[in-house]
Each structure stands twice: as structure tokens, then as C-alpha cells.
Amino acid sequence: MRDVVVVGAGPVGLLAAGLLARFGASVELLEAAASPLLRTRASTVTTRSMEILALHGVPREDFERVEAGHWAGARVDLQHLDSEHAGLWRLSQPRLCATLRRWTEEAGVVHTAPWRVVDVAQDDDGVSVRSSTGESRRARFLLGCDGADGTVRAAAGIAVRTRPARHRFLRADVQGRPVAARRFERVGDLTVTSGPLEPGTARIMIHDRGRRTAFEADPRLVCALWHQATGQRLDPDWLEWVEAFDDEEVVVTTLRSGRVLLAGDAVRQCLPVGGECLNAGLLDAHALAWRLSAVLAGAPSDLVDAGVAERLAATWRGVDDVREQVDVLYGGLPPTGAPSADRADRVAGLDLADPSADPPVGRRLADRDLVALVGPARAEVARASLREGVAVLVGEVEAETVGGRRVRLLPRLDGGSTVVLLRPDGHPLVVHDPETALARALDAACPRVGVPVP
């Protein structure tokens, strides 16, 4: 029996599998498709997602760096952000998956395809999954990254909340013909967007504000509406792929049912604005992997429950933000006018924090702040610990205080008196009163597992 079976070999499933393996779990990745996906659904990786990928050794050479993003169509400059990876990073989904697949193979993940899950059953000791051909696998935990229409969520009986569609869209990939870049250009009831996807391929998207019923994925309709809005004539034969979709929002009520967990599009469905679903899914994978690896090592399972609650709250914040952008872009409503710095952090994925938690969870600690806290040499020690899924405790703390916990102790060099506990995901828990709050912080970041860090 393996530690974890991951279902779905998209970017989220690949990242989760690779992180779990690097944190010490035995992992098998099951994928229904016999060959890799050749179509791009999302291609934008945020600053925060790139920080995670780079920290854990995913090569970034093939990514294209973009200095600005947008919020509801308005340019948001990201160059000033305090990150080595400031900006947005673009790579087609097939190439991203190929990069992550090689990275997971280096970590020892077992890949099995085609393997379509049709049934899930769990008991006190583990989870069993059965394929369409009658094969079975068993693991201590199952992580479903098989998308909105996947089997795992339904088989685990996890319910969803929905908000009905208000807007309808068409999108298509134009092959081998020049298409000018357009950003949310409005002509009457039509709003059109286009941009390069790969050399020789452009992605176009059309919204019809007056449309009240679903589109059909008809290449001729795409060409007619595109010509109406832009004056450019397209031939249906040039369209490599056509999809009709809407902005229905679907969010699970929980990411966990017993030994079954969800991540990625199995958790949320909303309009693909700013790569929201892709990047939220990558953060799901990161948040769940270190917690699940700690539970596999003996930590209490409520560590995973805390991560589930945190990711569900973040999901709703992200979906609500997309909804507001959709109202501005396609509904004609004015933006709320949030400060530009907040917009930049949101677009870059650097805004995640929970100051109301006990203890408060801060935004991820930037490299420059980490160096100021512990010095350059020890900052690299800290980063190495995070790569292993190990927390870092900075400050004056007796070694026996952290006995049996996977945490590395480092002295604080900036003169501060408070204790800073970095969770394995890089988010700090600041402990102002070590006598009363340190134990709670340690339990939130590195519960006792009986495996101390040397």
C-alpha cells in the first residue's frame, strides 16, 4: 500500500505528487488519458506560484516572464514587488505538464496511464480505487486532482455550492494565421480578447453581453462574431479548437472527506481570469502536501483539516475577486477602486494571509526579509528546510521545547525579540508571547511526530 495515490496528471496533480514524494511519501499518479494533453486551458503562473516552483527545483527556463498583469482589464505593474520572481510567468499547459512530469519522475513518483478511476471506497486504514478495467490501487490517502468533471469528488460524496451563470463566451485557437492582440475590446454587445498562445497559434475569446442562452461550439459562429467585432475574416478551417463556456461558479463545501482530499479544479470552477483556477490549484497542492506528509509521519490529522479550512476560505476570496472583475469587464460596473498595491499583491498571488487566526498567519516571508532575519548563510539553510517540508523556528527557544517536532532552530540576527515560526509553506506565525502562544504555533506548523530534525 502506497502512502498517497494522486488522481489526475494536470499541473496540480503533478505538483502535489512531486512535493509529496520530495517530502518522503511513496506516491503513484493515475491519469485517465493515454497521452499528455495537447491543449492549453491556462498558461499564466503568478509570482507566488513561481516562487513555490523555483524553491522546489522546477526549472523556469522555458517560462516567459511578463512584467505586468491586469485587474479587470486595467494594467497592474508587478516589477516593484519584493520577489526574485516578480511578474507573471507564461508557459503553455502541455509544456508546463511536461516540465512537471520530468520533475516528478526525478522525485520517484510512479506514473500510470491510462487508468480511469470509476469507484472510490475508504475505511479506517486506507482508500481503494478501482479502474474501468477492474484494476485496483490502495493507499493511505487519495488526492483527487481530476478536475471539475472528475470521478473522485462525486465518489467521495463531497457536495458543492453553485452560483448560476450570468455571462456566456466562446473561445477558439486560430492556427497558422496572424491575429492582432486585443484586450477586452468592446463593440456593441461584443467584447473580444486575443493573444499569442504558441508560435503560430492565437487564442481568441468572445463575449456577447446580450446573450441569455448558452452558445454552441460552432466554428462558423465564432468566425461571424469575430468579423462583426473586429472586421477580420477568419475561416472555420483555421480554428483548431472551439469551446463554449460560461461563468457559473462551483465551489466544494470541503476539500476533505475522511482519507480523500481534493485540489485544483475539483475544488473550484470559475471564469479563467488571471489564471485564478490554475494558481489556486497549485497553492492547494503546496498547502496540502506538507500537511499530509506530516500526518503520514505521525502528526494528528487535524493539521490537514486546518489546511482544508484555509484553502476553502482562500478559494472563496479568489472566486469573489473573479466575480468582481467579471462585473467590471462584462457587466459594465465600475471597479471598487482598491489601492494599487493591494491589486498588485492580489494579481501576483502574494496577498494570502489570515491575521484573525490563532496564532496569526502572515503573508509569505520574502527572501529579503528572511535574509534580514537570519543572515545570508542561514537563509539558505532555512530554504533547504522548507524544500524538505520542515518548519523553521527563528529566535531564542530551548531545544527541548521543540522535541519530537520536524522544525529547524535558527538564531535571530536582526535584534528582534519575538519568535518567528515559518511554516513549511513559508508563511510566518509571529509569536509575541512564547509562554502562552508558542505551543499553539508549533502545533499549527509542526506537530509532534517523534522525528526530530538533526
C-alpha positions in Angstrom: 0.0 0.0 0.0 1.3 3.4 -1.0 1.2 6.5 1.1 -0.7 8.5 -1.4 -2.4 7.9 -4.8 -2.9 11.1 -6.8 -5.6 11.1 -9.5 -5.1 13.5 -12.4 -1.8 14.4 -14.1 -2.5 18.0 -14.9 -0.3 20.8 -13.3 -1.9 20.5 -9.9 -1.7 16.7 -9.6 1.9 16.7 -10.9 2.9 19.4 -8.4 1.2 17.6 -5.5 2.7 14.3 -6.4 6.2 15.7 -6.7 6.0 17.6 -3.5 4.7 14.6 -1.5 7.5 12.4 -2.9 10.1 15.0 -2.1 8.7 15.2 1.5 9.2 11.4 1.8 5.9 9.9 0.7 5.5 7.0 -1.7 3.3 8.3 -4.5 1.5 6.9 -7.5 0.0 9.2 -10.1 -3.0 7.9 -12.0 -4.1 9.6 -15.3 -7.1 8.6 -17.4 -5.6 9.8 -20.7 -3.2 7.6 -22.5 -1.2 10.5 -23.8 -0.5 14.0 -22.4 -2.9 16.9 -23.0 -2.0 18.9 -26.1 -4.4 21.8 -25.5 -3.7 24.8 -23.3 -6.5 25.8 -20.8 -4.4 28.0 -18.6 -0.9 29.4 -19.2 -0.3 32.1 -16.6 1.7 31.4 -13.4 1.7 34.1 -10.7 4.7 35.4 -8.7 3.8 33.2 -5.7 3.3 30.1 -7.7 6.7 30.6 -9.4 8.3 31.1 -6.0 7.0 27.7 -5.0 8.0 26.0 -8.2 11.5 27.5 -8.1 12.1 26.7 -4.4 11.3 23.1 -5.0 13.6 22.8 -8.1 11.1 23.1 -11.0 13.1 24.6 -13.9 11.9 28.0 -15.0 14.0 28.4 -18.2 11.1 27.7 -20.6 8.8 30.3 -18.9 8.2 33.7 -20.5 8.4 36.5 -17.8 5.8 39.3 -18.1 6.3 42.5 -16.1 2.6 43.4 -15.7 -0.8 41.7 -15.3 -4.3 43.2 -15.2 -7.2 43.5 -12.9 -10.5 43.8 -14.8 -8.5 44.8 -17.9 -6.6 47.6 -16.2 -2.8 47.2 -16.3 -1.2 46.3 -12.9 2.6 46.8 -12.8 4.4 43.9 -10.9 8.0 44.9 -11.4 8.2 46.6 -7.9 7.2 43.5 -6.0 9.7 42.2 -3.4 10.4 38.9 -5.1 13.1 37.4 -7.3 10.2 36.1 -9.3 8.2 39.3 -9.6 5.8 39.4 -12.6 3.7 36.8 -14.3 5.2 33.7 -16.0 3.7 32.1 -19.1 4.1 28.6 -20.4 1.6 26.6 -22.4 -0.1 23.9 -20.3 1.3 21.0 -22.3 4.9 22.3 -21.8 4.2 23.0 -18.1 2.9 19.5 -17.6 6.0 18.1 -19.5 8.3 20.0 -17.2 6.5 18.9 -14.1 6.3 15.3 -15.2 10.1 15.2 -15.6 10.5 16.8 -12.2 8.1 14.2 -10.6 9.9 11.3 -12.2 13.2 12.6 -10.7 11.5 12.5 -7.3 10.4 8.9 -7.7 6.7 9.3 -8.5 5.2 6.3 -10.2 3.1 7.3 -13.3 0.4 5.0 -14.5 -1.7 5.7 -17.6 -4.3 5.1 -19.0 -6.0 4.4 -15.7 -9.6 5.8 -15.3 -11.0 5.8 -11.8 -14.6 4.6 -11.6 -15.0 3.9 -7.9 -13.6 5.0 -4.6 -14.0 3.2 -1.2 -12.4 4.1 2.1 -12.1 2.5 5.5 -10.2 3.3 8.7 -6.9 2.1 7.2 -6.9 3.5 3.7 -8.6 4.2 0.4 -9.2 1.8 -2.5 -9.7 3.0 -6.1 -10.9 0.8 -8.9 -10.4 1.4 -12.7 -12.6 1.0 -15.6 -10.8 -2.2 -16.4 -11.2 -3.7 -13.0 -7.7 -2.9 -11.6 -7.4 -1.5 -8.1 -4.9 0.5 -6.1 -4.8 1.1 -2.4 -3.2 3.9 -0.4 -3.3 5.6 3.0 -4.7 8.8 1.3 -6.2 9.7 -2.0 -5.8 13.1 -3.6 -8.3 13.9 -6.3 -6.9 16.4 -8.9 -9.0 15.1 -11.7 -10.9 18.3 -12.5 -14.5 19.6 -12.2 -15.9 16.6 -14.1 -13.7 14.0 -12.4 -14.7 10.9 -10.5 -13.1 11.4 -7.1 -15.2 14.3 -5.8 -18.5 12.6 -6.7 -17.4 9.2 -5.4 -16.3 10.7 -2.1 -19.7 12.4 -1.7 -18.3 15.9 -1.4 -21.1 18.5 -2.0 -20.7 21.7 -3.9 -22.2 25.2 -3.8 -23.1 26.9 -7.1 -23.8 30.4 -8.4 -25.6 30.4 -11.7 -24.0 31.6 -14.9 -24.6 35.2 -15.9 -22.3 35.5 -19.0 -21.7 33.3 -22.0 -18.5 33.0 -24.0 -16.8 31.4 -27.0 -13.1 30.8 -27.4 -11.0 29.2 -30.1 -7.4 28.7 -31.2 -6.5 30.1 -34.6 -3.8 28.1 -36.3 -1.3 29.5 -38.8 -2.9 32.9 -39.4 -2.0 36.3 -37.8 -4.4 37.6 -35.2 -3.8 41.1 -33.7 -3.5 41.2 -29.9 -6.7 42.7 -28.3 -7.5 43.3 -24.7 -11.2 43.3 -23.8 -12.2 45.5 -26.8 -15.9 46.3 -26.8 -18.0 46.7 -29.9 -21.7 47.0 -29.1 -22.7 44.0 -27.1 -19.5 42.1 -28.0 -16.2 42.1 -26.1 -13.2 40.4 -27.7 -9.8 39.4 -26.5 -6.9 37.7 -28.3 -3.3 37.0 -27.8 -0.5 34.6 -28.8 -0.6 31.1 -27.3 2.3 29.4 -29.0 4.3 30.3 -32.1 1.8 30.2 -35.0 -1.3 29.9 -32.7 -3.5 32.6 -31.2 -6.3 32.2 -28.6 -9.4 34.3 -29.2 -12.3 34.9 -26.8 -15.7 36.4 -27.5 -18.4 37.6 -25.0 -21.9 38.6 -26.1 -23.5 40.8 -23.4 -26.9 40.3 -24.9 -26.7 36.5 -24.9 -29.1 34.8 -22.5 -28.7 31.2 -23.5 -25.6 29.0 -23.9 -23.6 29.2 -27.1 -22.9 26.2 -29.3 -19.3 25.5 -30.0 -19.8 26.3 -33.7 -16.7 27.4 -35.7 -18.9 29.4 -38.1 -20.5 31.3 -35.3 -17.0 32.2 -33.9 -15.9 33.5 -37.3 -19.1 35.5 -37.8 -18.9 37.2 -34.3 -15.2 37.8 -34.7 -15.7 39.5 -38.0 -18.6 41.6 -36.6 -16.5 42.8 -33.7 -13.1 43.3 -35.4 -13.6 43.3 -39.2 -11.2 40.4 -39.6 -12.4 37.4 -41.6 -11.5 34.0 -40.2 -12.1 30.7 -41.9 -13.6 27.9 -39.8 -10.9 25.6 -41.1 -8.3 27.8 -39.3 -9.8 27.1 -35.9 -8.0 24.2 -34.2 -10.3 24.1 -31.2 -13.6 25.8 -30.2 -15.2 25.8 -26.8 -18.4 27.4 -25.5 -18.4 28.1 -21.7 -19.9 30.4 -19.1 -19.1 32.0 -15.7 -21.0 29.5 -13.5 -19.2 29.3 -10.2 -18.9 25.9 -8.4 -17.1 25.5 -5.0 -16.9 22.5 -2.8 -18.2 22.6 0.7 -14.9 20.9 1.9 -11.7 19.7 0.4 -11.7 16.5 2.6 -13.9 13.5 3.2 -12.0 11.1 5.5 -8.9 9.9 3.7 -10.0 11.5 0.4 -8.7 15.1 -0.4 -9.3 17.4 -3.4 -7.2 20.0 -5.1 -7.4 22.1 -8.2 -10.4 22.3 -10.5 -12.1 19.6 -8.4 -12.3 22.3 -5.7 -13.5 25.3 -7.7 -14.8 26.4 -11.1 -15.0 30.0 -12.2 -14.2 32.1 -15.2 -10.5 31.8 -16.1 -9.5 35.4 -15.3 -5.8 35.9 -14.5 -5.2 32.2 -14.2 -7.2 32.0 -11.0 -8.1 28.3 -11.1 -4.6 27.1 -12.1 -2.8 29.1 -9.5 -5.3 28.4 -6.7 -4.9 24.7 -7.5 -1.1 25.0 -7.3 -1.5 26.6 -3.9 -3.8 23.8 -2.9 -1.1 21.3 -3.8 1.5 23.2 -1.8 -0.7 23.7 1.2 -1.9 20.1 1.4 1.4 18.3 0.6 3.4 19.5 3.6 0.5 18.9 6.0 -0.3 15.4 4.5 3.4 14.4 4.7 3.4 15.4 8.4 0.3 13.3 9.1 1.9 10.4 7.3 4.8 10.8 9.7 2.6 10.7 12.7 1.1 14.2 13.2 -2.6 14.4 14.1 -4.9 14.6 11.1 -6.4 17.9 12.3 -3.3 19.5 10.7 -4.8 18.7 7.3 -8.2 20.0 8.5 -6.6 23.4 9.2 -5.2 23.4 5.7 -8.6 22.5 4.3 -10.3 25.4 6.1 -7.5 27.8 5.0 -7.7 26.8 1.3 -11.5 26.9 1.3 -11.5 30.4 2.6 -8.9 31.4 0.1 -11.0 29.8 -2.7 -14.0 31.9 -1.9 -11.8 35.1 -1.8 -10.4 34.2 -5.2 -13.8 33.4 -6.7 -15.3 36.6 -5.4 -12.5 38.6 -6.8 -13.0 37.0 -10.2 -16.7 37.7 -9.9 -16.0 41.4 -9.3 -13.7 41.5 -12.3 -16.3 39.9 -14.5 -18.9 42.5 -13.3 -16.4 45.3 -14.4 -15.3 43.6 -17.7 -18.6 42.3 -18.9 -21.3 43.7 -16.8 -20.5 47.4 -17.1 -20.0 48.0 -13.4 -17.3 50.4 -12.1 -14.3 48.9 -10.1 -14.3 49.4 -6.4 -11.0 51.3 -6.6 -8.9 49.3 -4.1 -5.3 50.6 -3.7 -2.9 49.7 -6.5 -0.5 48.0 -4.1 -3.3 45.7 -2.9 -4.2 45.0 -6.6 -0.6 44.1 -7.4 -0.3 41.7 -4.5 -3.6 40.1 -5.5 -2.7 39.7 -9.1 0.7 38.2 -8.1 -0.8 35.8 -5.5 1.1 37.4 -2.6 -1.9 38.6 -0.6 -2.7 35.3 1.2 -2.7 35.7 5.0 -5.0 35.2 8.0 -4.4 37.8 10.7 -7.5 36.6 12.6 -6.1 33.1 13.0 -4.7 31.9 16.4 -1.8 32.4 16.0 -2.0 35.0 13.2 -0.7 33.8 9.8 1.3 36.4 7.9 2.0 36.8 4.2 4.7 34.6 2.9 8.2 35.8 4.1 10.1 37.4 1.2 13.7 36.3 0.6 15.0 39.8 1.5 13.1 39.7 4.8 14.4 36.1 5.5 18.0 37.3 5.0 17.5 40.2 7.3 16.1 37.9 9.9 18.8 35.2 9.9 21.6 36.3 7.6 22.5 35.1 4.1 24.1 31.7 5.1 21.3 30.7 7.4 18.7 31.9 5.0 19.9 29.2 2.6 19.6 26.7 5.5 16.1 27.8 6.1 15.2 27.5 2.4 16.7 24.0 2.3 14.5 23.1 5.3 11.3 24.4 3.5 12.3 22.3 0.5 12.1 19.2 2.8 8.8 20.2 4.3 10.4 21.2 7.6 9.3 24.3 9.5 11.9 26.9 10.7 11.8 28.5 14.2 13.8 31.7 14.5 14.5 33.2 17.9 15.7 32.2 21.3 14.0 28.9 22.2 15.3 26.0 24.2 15.9 22.9 22.1 13.8 20.7 24.4 10.7 22.9 23.7 10.6 21.5 20.2 11.4 17.9 20.9 9.7 15.4 18.6 8.9 18.1 16.0 10.2 18.5 12.5 11.5 22.0 12.9 14.9 23.6 12.5 16.1 26.2 15.0 17.9 29.3 13.8 19.1 32.3 15.8 17.5 35.7 15.1 20.2 38.2 13.9 18.1 41.4 13.4 17.8 42.3 17.1 14.1 41.4 17.3 12.8 39.8 20.5 9.8 37.9 19.1 9.9 34.4 17.9 9.1 33.8 14.2 7.9 30.3 13.2 8.0 29.7 9.4 5.6 27.0 8.3 6.9 24.7 5.6 4.9 26.8 3.1 6.9 29.9 4.0 4.1 31.7 5.9 5.2 33.1 9.2 3.5 32.7 12.6 4.7 35.5 14.8 4.7 34.6 18.5 4.6 37.7 20.7 4.2 35.7 24.0 6.3 32.5 23.9 5.0 31.4 27.3 1.4 31.0 26.0 1.4 31.1 22.2 4.4 29.1 21.2 2.9 25.7 21.8 -0.2 26.6 19.7 2.1 27.9 16.9 4.2 24.8 16.9 1.1 22.6 16.8 -0.1 24.7 13.8 3.1 24.4 11.9 4.9 21.3 13.0 3.0 19.0 15.4 4.9 16.3 17.3 5.7 13.3 15.1 8.6 11.9 17.0 11.1 12.5 14.2 13.3 15.5 15.3 15.4 17.4 12.7 19.1 16.7 13.2 
